[in-house]
């Protein structure tokens, strides 16, 4: 029996290993997070992932209950889901997903398209 994969449209982040769609750019809550391997995004929702058993972890912002998150297709570790947080000031994280940027790929080269358009606009503005 095959695995069901949900496909997303628009600006999409995918698993760096198998290119399975994971999240939409518009679902990023913050780009100012750190994972175990470096920069990470906080997403309000993701697809095609499996959450493992919750565990207590001491993070920069305190002790939280988190579930490791992995790609549902290739099992690559992607980050974690905040299940429960200890501090009231951190409640905004509950139910959100921290996905490490090292394990994501921007599908359809949309980041390059934006950069190329910006370069073209700047060239037009430069006096000859």
N, C-alpha and C positions, 0 to 999 in steps of 0.2 A: 504494500500500500504506500503510495507516494505522500510526500508532505505538502500541505497547503501553504502557498506563498502569497502574501498580499503585496500587490504592486502599487506604488505611489506615483503621482504625477507632479510635475513642476520641479522645483529645486529639491533634490533628494540626496540624502546621505545613505551610503550602502556599506556593507561589510567589506573590509579591505581584502579579505581572503577569497570570498566566493561571489561578491557583488550582489548579494541579496539586499533588497531595499530595507532600510531600517527606520528612517524618519524623514520628515519634511523640514525644510529650512524654517518655515513659518512656525514650527513647534519648538524652536529654541527659546528657552526662557532666559538663559544666560550663557555667555561664552567665557566667563571669568571664573572657571572652576579648574581644579587640579585633580588628576587621577593618579594612579600609581606610576604611570609612565610619562606624565607631563600634562599639557593642556587638555581640557575636557569641556564638553558642552552639557548643560542641564536642559533636558527635553521634557516637555509636558506629556508627550506620548510617543511611543515607538511601536513598531510592528515586527513580526518575524523574529522574536527573541524568546528565550526561555529564562525564567527567573528560578534560581536555585533556592534551597532552604535558607530562610533568614538566619542571620547570626549577628551578635554584637560586635561592633568594631569601633576602635578609638580613632577618630579622624581629627583633622585640624579644628573643626568646629565643635568637637565634643564626641561623646559616645552615642552612637546611633545603631539602630537595628537596620541592617541592609541585606539585600539579596543579590548575589552575584548574577550578572546578566550575560548571557552568551547568545551567539547567533543560533537560531533554531535549525539552520541547515548544516553549517560546517563546525559548529560548537566553539568557534573562536570566542575567547573572553573579551567582552566589550566594555565592561564597567560594572555599575551596580544600580539597584533601585533603592531609594530611601523608603523603608517600610515604616519606621517610627523613629522620631528624634527625641532627644532628652530635654532640649531647651525650647521654651516657647518662642524665642526669637528665630529659631530654625524651622518652625512648623511649615513654612512655605515649601520646604523640600519634600515633605511627606508625599509619597505616591509619584514622585518625579524620578527621572532616569538620568544618571550621570554616564555619558558615553564618551570614552576617551578618543580624542581626535586622531591619535596614531592608528586606531583600528577602524577608521571610517574613510570612505572615498566619496568625493563629490561626483555624482553621476552626470552624464551629458556635458561635462566640462563647463558648467554654468559659471564657475568662478573665473575661468579664462575668458569667456565671452564678455563678462562684465569688465575685466581688466583691459581687454583689447578695445572695447568701446570707449573706455575712459582715456586710453592712450590716443585714440583717434580724435576725441573731443579736444584734448590738450594740444594736439598738433595743429588743429584748426585755429585755436586761439593764439598760437605763437606767431608773432610778427615776422615777416620774411625779410 
